[in-house]
Amino acid sequence: MSKYAAVGVDIGGTKIAFALVDEKGDVLIEERLATHVEFGPERIITRIAAMANSFVARSPVPVVGIGVGCPGHVESDSGMVRLAVHLDWYDVALREGIACQLREEIPVFVDNDVRALAHGESLYGAGKNIDNFVLLALGTGLGSAAVVNGEVVRGDHHFAMEIGHMALISNGRLCPCGREGCLDMYLSGTGMMAAVEEHKPAYPQSQLQNLPYITPHDVICAMKEDDPLAIAIRDEFIYWLTYATGWITGIYDPSRIILGGGLGLALAPQILDDVQRRLSEHTLLPINQQPQIVMAQVIDSAIGAASLALANYQLSAPSNPS
């Protein structure tokens, strides 16, 4: 039986996921709300606080904290969202805004959404009992987080591991951020769609040519049918993911690299074995010392957010609440 729980809130550009998660990582209650970015931060925060209050009231066990994962540049110590492009948020006091509307005095923890997922993997997933790992979350964009010696790396300005917009590819694709060759344009849904447009002329026989609007899901389905355009895109993904994981290995020397995010999990069966096999081409480590490349196990993003609060509680008050 559960002894305590935390509320997890994952804020996305289209939806906000809520989950009441117990100390074993099991979801007791979950709900979704449409984000409605057009409402603006104050109204969105009010809706988050109202749902959090509802979860606390319905919880069958004591709630020890509320964890919130938010995309963008997030300061975990101050609870400020400095910049969340997809939400159109600038300098939003997220933690304070939620905390002041709670009916009970419950601590609120805020972090970048991928760092929150890394907490979840560390507590309940592929990073459990692993001191050094890197999480790559492939979705519409590329998110990443690193755990070193058991601690999530944040950096001096809470900007560590923002590798999606590092321009590492010479004369590469133009990124919406204004740079050329960002990894985001090669290892994300946006990058996959850019690859489709780039490679389409060379594969007139592809079944994808007949679709009026192509999605990443269409490309992945076509990969399974050995469509030549989809295979070319898969091979490009393998190349750049191997490049990125080799670069990460040289910096962090992790024992695992965890591939998550909606796109990452969907692609994993098509690419992981090849990336693992080719990783040694990009590092100086012997084969038996290469990091394992594995799929994420914490699929529900709100579990990652709840882990922010659960991890803090377990560190600061290991005895159970009465």
N, C-alpha and C positions, 0 to 999 in steps of 0.2 A: 504493500500500500504506500502511496505517495506520502511524504512527510512535509514537503514544502514545494513551492513552485515560483516561477517568475513569468511575467508577461513579456513577450517578445513582439516588437513592432518593426516591420521592414517596410520602409518608405520607397516606393518605386514611382516612376514617371506616370504609370497608368493605374497602378493599384497599391493599396497599403494592406499588407498581410499582418494579421494578429494571431498569436498563439499563446496559450497558457501551457507552460512546459514544466514538468516536475524535475526533481533532482536526477532522475535516471535518463532524462532526455525524451520522455514520452509526452506526447501532446494530449492535454486534457480537454481543451476547448480551442477552436480556431474559427476565424471569420476573415472576410475580405471586404474592403471598401474601395470604391473607385477614388482615385486621388483627386481628380478635378483640380489640376494645376492652376486653372483660371481663378479659383477661389482665393488664391494668395496664401502666404504662410500662416497668418493669424487664424484664419478660419480652419485651415487644415489642421493646425496644432490643436485647436479646440475640439475638433472631431476625434483626433487621436486620444486626447485626454478623456473625452467622454467614453470612448470604447474601453480604454484602460480601466476607468472606474467601474464599468460594467463587468469586466473580467475579474477584477478584484472582488466585487460583490458576489459573483457566481462561483468563485474558486472554492473547492471543497477543503483546501489546505491553506495555511498561511502563505501570503505572497511576500517574498523577501526582496523584490526589486522589479524594476521595469527597464528592459534593455531596448534601445532604439538604434537600428542601423539605417543610415542615410547615405545616398550616393554623394560623391563630390569630396571637396576639401573640408574635412570635419575635424575639429579640435576636441579630442576626448576629455581633456582636463577641464576645459571651460564649458563644454557642451554647445559650442557655437558651430554653426554651419557657415563657413566663410564663403563657399561657392558651391552651388549645386546647379549645374547648367540646365539639366533636364527638368528641374523644378522651377527654374528662374528665381532661385533664392540667393541672396547676398547678405552676409552678416546677420543670420537669423539665430536668435537665442533659443534654440530648440529645447534644451534640457530645462531651462528656467520656465519656458512657456508651458511645458507639460506639467512640471512639478507644482506650479502655483495653482493649477486647476484640479489637482487630485484631492479626493475627499479624505484620504488617509495619508499619513506621513510615510511615504515609501520612497526609497532612493531611486533616482533615475540615472541611467548610464547611457551615454550617446557615443557612437563611433561611426566611422566609415563602414558601409555595408559589407565590403569584402573583408575588412578586418574583423567584423562581427562574425562572418561566416568562418573565418580562421579559428576564432574562439570555439565555435560549434564543432568544427572538425577536431580540435584539440581535446575537447571534453568527451565527444560522443562518436566521432567519425574516424576517418582515415589518418588523422593526426594524433589519435589517442596514444599516450605513452611514447610519443615521438618528440624529442627535444628540438629538432631542427627540420622544418619543412617549409615549403612554399606553396601557396594556393594560387592558381590561375583560374579566374572566373571569366569564361568566354560567353558573352551575351551579345547584346546590341553593340557594346564596346568591350574593351579588355580591362578587367580589374585584377588586382593582384595584392597579395599580402605575404609577409614572411614571418615565421616564428623562429627565433634564434635563442638557444639555451632555455627553451620553454616560455619565452616572452615574445609577445607580438611587437614587431618593430614599427615604431611610429616616426622617429626622426625628430629633429629640432623644431620643425614647423608642421608636424603631423602630415608630412607629405611623402614619407618613405614608400618605396615600391610603386610609385605612380609611373609604371613603365609603359602604359598604353600610349602616352604621348611623348615618349622618348624617340627622337628622330634618328634611328639607327641604320636605316636603309638608304644608301646613297642614291639620289635621283629617283626616289620612290614616289608612290602615289601621293597626291595632294590630300591632306587631312583637313577636316573642317576647322581644326585649331589654327590653320594657317601654315603649318610646317609641311615639309615633304618627308615621306618615309617613316612615319610613325608606325610602331608595331600595331596600333589599333586598326590601321588600314589593311592589315594582313591576318590578324588573329581575332576576328569578331564577325558578327553578322554583317556589320557595315562593310568590313573588308571582304567578306565572301561575295556580297553583291557587287562590289567594285571589281572583283576577280571575274565574275560572270560577264560584266560588260567588256572587260579587257580581253577575255578569251573567246567570246561568242563568235567573232568572225572566222576563227580558225576551225570551228566545228559546226558546219552547216547541217550535218546529219544528226546533231543532238536532238533528243526529244524535248529538251528544254526550250528549243527555238520555237516550238508551237504554243508555248504558254504566253498569254498576254501580260502576265505579271508573275515574276519568279520570286519565290521566297527561299530562305535557307532550308526550310523543310523540304521543298521541292528538290533542291540540290542534293540533300542527304538521301532522299528516296531514290534519286537517279544514280547516286553512287552505288547503291545496292544492286542496281541493274546494269552496272558496268557501262553507263553512258559515258562517251568519251569526253565531253565537256566537264561533266561532274568529276570524272577521274582526274582530269588535269587540275581542277580546283582542289581536290583532295591531296594530290601530290604536292601542290603549292603549300597547302596548310601544313603538311608533314614537314616540308623543308623549313618553313619559318618557325614552326613550333620547336623543331629540333634546334634551330639557331637560338631561339629565346631560352630554351631550357639549358643549353650548353653555356650560354652567357650567365644565366642565373646560378648554375652549378659552380662556375668559376668564382663567383662573388660570395655565395652563401654556403657552399658545400653542404646542401641539405641531404638528409637520408631519404626524403620523399619529396616528390613534386606532385601535388594533387590537382587534378583537372576537374573543374566544376563549372557552374553556370549552365543555363539551358542549352546553349549551343555546344558547349564543351562536353556535356554529358551525352548529347545526341550524337556527336561526332566520335566520341571515344572508341566505340567498337571498330570504327573504320581506320583509326590512325594510331592508337596507343602503341600497339606492338611494333610498328615501323619506327615510331619516334624513339622508343626504348632501344631498339636495335641500332639505330644510327647515332644515338647520343654520344657514343665514344669518339665519333669523328670530330666532335667539337670540344672535347675536354682532354686533359692530360691524365685523368684518373684511369686506373686499370678497370677492365670490364666489371670485375667483382666489387668495385667500389663506386660504381655509378649509382646515382639516386634511383629509387624505384619511381616509376611514373604510374600513378593509380587514379582511379575515378573517385570523386568526392562521394561521401556517404550521407552527409547532412543535406538532404534535398530541399527541405522546407526552410526558406530564408529566415522565417520568423524564429526558428529554433536557434539559428546563429545569433540573432539579436537577443533572445532570452539568455543565451549563454554569457553575454556581457554581465548580466546581473547575477546569474548563478555562479559564475567563476569568482566574482568578487565576494559573494556571500561565503562560498566554500573556503576561500582564503582567510577571510576576516573573522568568521564565526562558524567554525566547523561543527559545533554542537547544534542540534536541531532546535527550532523555536518551540516553545510550549504551546 
